[in-house]
Amino acid sequence: MKSTFVCLVAVLLVPSVFGCGTKELATPSGPPLAANQVLAGNATVRYVDLEGGCWALETSVGRYEPIGLPQEFRKDGLAVYAVAHGAPNAVSVCQMAPLVTLDTIRAR
């Protein structure tokens, strides 16, 4: 009886512990950009609770991870207009989407 209870608790708790605080992004990753390729357009800033917290830009062509997103734009759901270029040699703890370097960003 005791081992059955322990197994039942483990089955019920393990998925909730590992799924706690995560947020799936609806937009799949966009195609990787070369350093000389520019991405410009409307996007939505998204926070993902991964590796201590990561930021993404959801665009019409997919999701991108901006390097050094300014603090004032770190608001989940914020509508922005961004111009960025590929950062193929950059690295990130999150590794959830192709990395981009922001040239300009503004709220819309």
Secondary structure, 3 states (H helix, E strand, C coil): CHHHHHHHHHHHHHHHHHHCCCCCCCCCECCCCCCCCEEEEEEEEEEECCCCCEEEEEECCEEEEEECCCHHHCCCCCEEEEEEEECCCCCCCCCCCCEEEEEEEEEC
